[in-house]
């Protein structure tokens, strides 16, 4: 009798577990379907119910975190938007608690911290979030020594922290972007060295590690060029200054050659970019570095047009002014946006896809001055969405002078 009872108990337990697993998977599938069709509230509800069935399931917490994250819009200070961010951070953190070496969760926390820094208007908060992001990326690099992005992003963060004070120091001396260095005031040099010397050198080291992992990472080479070129101003003598400039030139040329090779083969070997986390007081425009989720799909609405069709409707086009700092740093390449063109043929929404931060603002200003022929649907003008690419070439800039 006891054996029979034990068998019955085991069977019931097995059946309950099987039913629970089946219900859990059904809820996960339901949440994924809702997420793909942009029904985020339904996705959140389904993933929450799945977690109630299996609270220790890391994948379920990651799915719920993604459902919250994709609804968060950086820079929007509304209560609901900030709650989405808080919920996403909570669920990713729970995933790390369950699985301390979960690369997806750690990477997401790193990028979310970076995005917060990018959108912050407060310098203290920006630096705090940059430090948090760098810590997560260091942890990611420890877990995955082959992670190019972990090293690349630490280099980008170093540049983001250093560039503002560096550029302010040059402005204080009345130095133009193309003016040669180094700083002639030993006190200014020493102050910047004390505050940012390790940051800059660490960023250079991280970027070189990223290039060791991926020798075709042109974005890594571009940021490396910038850090070394700017570091030259801290050198104590002209010889060391010239040494840094020579090394920066090497990386600039390598980046250019790599991009040309990638363009010829139809590949893109850089890192998908996103906005750099510099201070809003700094003169450098928003650019791009990697992001963990796509932009909110609700940001654009209208009929989708190919680039060729949209360009055929272009009535007036303004060529961008090549930024002097980008020319001095020998930065060139393409800047790509997703654009919404209104019924009147003017740009009504513009979101960066990729491009170097030193080129983005000039590209944006030129695009916003463009005028398109209204697109008609059944005889009525409609909003349209398209991709716009602005190319910057040093050879073309030089020939136009």
Steps between C-alpha positions, in 0.01 A plus 500: 500500500780737592681426175182561302442829680857605429460422132176696485662796676796496260268483199293791623818701567632419155170594335488829691859580400429414138188715499688787663781474244246493220320807636834678547607441140160607371528829688854559371384433143207733555730772630742463209215525250368813671847651499547438128168668423578802725237410760733576789241504780384152402861383482575631849191330641585166340863505618394600852265202518777274371730622777232425758510138384882484488652782709854366453487486123766741377369507143158615618651794692704592193189491282307721743796741521508528121127574491553790739822622336356526152236739637756731658589815305827664616449862599128468570453595865135395526408281797392205285815512289724507807301213650568294187871566546489412870312176427749404228796560732333298775433199278849500346647523851288203610630305203857575613415389853373170362791464257801720594676433169202562273654702217170623360383648831837660580527644150147643525577666834819645352318649201208628705739683731675643196172612345405670827831685491443599138159651572584664835516879519673489837878454488511326837241245397666455163837418656338269756324303226816490290689348793222244550503414130877460497481268803248277323710494183807405705302215650388395153863502382596279796228251412564509127859588413406492132237772529602779263212721610599485869845643425372735229238649729751555780704700249196702394412570864855619565468744209156614620636583846816670377386697197299770679774625736760464224303708249417758767870539578574565133221756481636673810828548313318623190621194304315400185453127420776518240744693723806295598581411861615411749359718777761755597380537858662231722229540765223429251689201365561358846140556607364313197760225545407454865130486425493312171842350427404150614159530333651588162778240519248237609274591208790468257585159644138381476465610140823325403367182666179532297704529181699190599168315519370650174764647272224644277335712771518840331300668777762383751774651285314831470457543874860389555610769255305760698626400845865489395475823299340682794742344751783663306405839650603366842854416392787682666697570184458536125669165423249299706219712356609416145531131593136488609387682187693255281336204674158664471558548126577129465169404661313760295641354178426143613140598575465660157652201320282258695182693421591514131557126497172440681314728260646315202395163642161621622578433866511722805763399753445773756285480807135593457503844658288714728527837669827575689452598862664841499373797692223704333723802561769360271505607134514146361167389351316176575649192331459127535627200692349156540151461643330199653150550359357665187343844526135516596294407197244767579757773431422499125183464299427526130546321170842338474707617200832371373794741495493520119132593487537758777803658331303528177253721689775727632438859384782679680806351666752674727854364513640467854782720625794275588563548876843649562567267794420196287736624229774562755451147636480362144160346562280412203227254410123464469231625736165323471161610633147368498278793399132579495398746227177684563216567263657839417828337391701609805681279749284454810700230682862396474669216687865404476585146390878520473776752450799654672415759767722764343299484177143452620399857578613634163309222324190565708502875432532443125220243490260720697534768232400262222167531322316206343211478257195380699420131452144439385284198580162488324555866415562606861838592657622255764786468748784276385793326670834445329874466559736792430878464474746791498858423396804694618826464305823680586607493136179673393534752783853585395406536133214737587730744678 
